[in-house]
Amino acid sequence: MTGLLARIKEQPREVLDTIANSMNVRASEPAMQAICARYMAQIALPVGARVLEVGCGNGAATKLIMQHVGPARLVGIDSSPVFVDMAAATFAGEPRVSFAVADAVATGQADAFFDLVIAHTVYSHLLDPKEALTEARRVLRPGGQLVIFDGDFATLTVALFEGDPLQTAAEAVTRNLVHAPYIMRRLPALVTAARFSLQAVEPHGYVQTTSPAYLLSLLSRGTSGAAQAGDRAFRSGGNRRNSIGRMGTCRRLASRLGISICKSC
């Protein structure tokens, strides 16, 4: 099943607003901020570095990149004109940052121009990661870096016991919002085949027990996507969608996140 974000240009404005709000919640969450600070701190760039952010969304992750990486120039691209407008509004008056409508396989950028291409929670939504890697290599200068951060969504769980009915909602997230839940396991072979030199692959555990805002938004979007797609596996669960509103703060969201750091040869 093609994930909803892989069809982002087809989505109505209310869906885009919901996704944008979820992006903001995730980027402001202390657990996610700590993970981003750790992985972005490893990115060393030359003075005057130029960065291409693939799949910038509404600019929520762009703020973290500018904070922790601090390039001289950042270009953010997204296939959603609505998200690009949101990001541009967020960074109005910031001369180092600009945005454009484009996508991972056709960035519209010059050859060998960037010191870093970064994709923050993007590759799990791509239909053609091989072409995206080819495009990243084209726009990177020799020796430039490609950094990919994403979730290992196959490990996503909210279950507290075997057969927990709320886990059906988590599975709806994987089926309806994520196109490639195993992408971080496949990336080492994919980046090597694309003629990158793989520098590091690092796991980051994400566990949430006290601040459920992002978890609730993720499960809500997953179940809404299931309803929109006529997901029979989810509908067979009866009233499981209603249980999301009763979850409270006692649930545990656990998943693995990964980062791949590569260099262009």
Secondary structure in CASP SS format (residue, H / E / C, confidence):
PFRMAT SS
TARGET T0000
AUTHOR 0000-0000-0000
METHOD secondary structure of the structure
MODEL  1
M C 1.00
T C 1.00
G C 1.00
L H 1.00
L H 1.00
A H 1.00
R H 1.00
I H 1.00
K H 1.00
E H 1.00
Q C 1.00
P C 1.00
R H 1.00
E H 1.00
V H 1.00
L H 1.00
D H 1.00
T H 1.00
I H 1.00
A H 1.00
N H 1.00
S H 1.00
M H 1.00
N H 1.00
V H 1.00
R H 1.00
A H 1.00
S H 1.00
E C 1.00
P H 1.00
A H 1.00
M H 1.00
Q H 1.00
A H 1.00
I H 1.00
C H 1.00
A H 1.00
R H 1.00
Y H 1.00
M H 1.00
A C 1.00
Q C 1.00
I C 1.00
A C 1.00
L C 1.00
P C 1.00
V C 1.00
G C 1.00
A C 1.00
R E 1.00
V E 1.00
L E 1.00
E E 1.00
V E 1.00
G C 1.00
C C 1.00
G C 1.00
N C 1.00
G C 1.00
A H 1.00
A H 1.00
T H 1.00
K H 1.00
L H 1.00
I H 1.00
M H 1.00
Q H 1.00
H H 1.00
V C 1.00
G C 1.00
P C 1.00
A C 1.00
R E 1.00
L E 1.00
V E 1.00
G E 1.00
I E 1.00
D E 1.00
S C 1.00
S C 1.00
P H 1.00
V H 1.00
F H 1.00
V H 1.00
D H 1.00
M H 1.00
A H 1.00
A H 1.00
A H 1.00
T H 1.00
F C 1.00
A C 1.00
G C 1.00
E C 1.00
P C 1.00
R C 1.00
V E 1.00
S E 1.00
F E 1.00
A E 1.00
V E 1.00
A C 1.00
D E 1.00
A C 1.00
V C 1.00
A E 1.00
T C 1.00
G C 1.00
Q C 1.00
A C 1.00
D C 1.00
A C 1.00
F C 1.00
F E 1.00
D E 1.00
L E 1.00
V E 1.00
I E 1.00
A E 1.00
H E 1.00
T C 1.00
V C 1.00
Y H 1.00
S H 1.00
H H 1.00
L C 1.00
L C 1.00
D C 1.00
P H 1.00
K H 1.00
E H 1.00
A H 1.00
L H 1.00
T H 1.00
E H 1.00
A H 1.00
R H 1.00
R H 1.00
V H 1.00
L E 1.00
R E 1.00
P E 1.00
G E 1.00
G E 1.00
Q E 1.00
L E 1.00
V E 1.00
I E 1.00
F E 1.00
D E 1.00
G E 1.00
D E 1.00
F E 1.00
A E 1.00
T E 1.00
L E 1.00
T E 1.00
V C 1.00
A C 1.00
L C 1.00
F C 1.00
E C 1.00
G C 1.00
D C 1.00
P C 1.00
L C 1.00
Q H 1.00
T H 1.00
A H 1.00
A H 1.00
E H 1.00
A H 1.00
V H 1.00
T H 1.00
R H 1.00
N H 1.00
L H 1.00
V C 1.00
H C 1.00
A C 1.00
P C 1.00
Y C 1.00
I H 1.00
M H 1.00
R H 1.00
R H 1.00
L H 1.00
P H 1.00
A H 1.00
L H 1.00
V H 1.00
T H 1.00
A H 1.00
A C 1.00
R C 1.00
F E 1.00
S E 1.00
L E 1.00
Q E 1.00
A E 1.00
V E 1.00
E E 1.00
P E 1.00
H E 1.00
G E 1.00
Y E 1.00
V E 1.00
Q E 1.00
T C 1.00
T C 1.00
S C 1.00
P C 1.00
A H 1.00
Y H 1.00
L H 1.00
L H 1.00
S H 1.00
L H 1.00
L H 1.00
S H 1.00
R H 1.00
G H 1.00
T H 1.00
S H 1.00
G H 1.00
A H 1.00
A H 1.00
Q H 1.00
A H 1.00
G C 1.00
D C 1.00
R H 1.00
A H 1.00
F H 1.00
R H 1.00
S C 1.00
G C 1.00
G C 1.00
N C 1.00
R H 1.00
R H 1.00
N H 1.00
S H 1.00
I H 1.00
G H 1.00
R H 1.00
M C 1.00
G C 1.00
T C 1.00
C C 1.00
R C 1.00
R C 1.00
L E 1.00
A E 1.00
S E 1.00
R E 1.00
L E 1.00
G E 1.00
I E 1.00
S E 1.00
I E 1.00
C E 1.00
K E 1.00
S E 1.00
C C 1.00
END
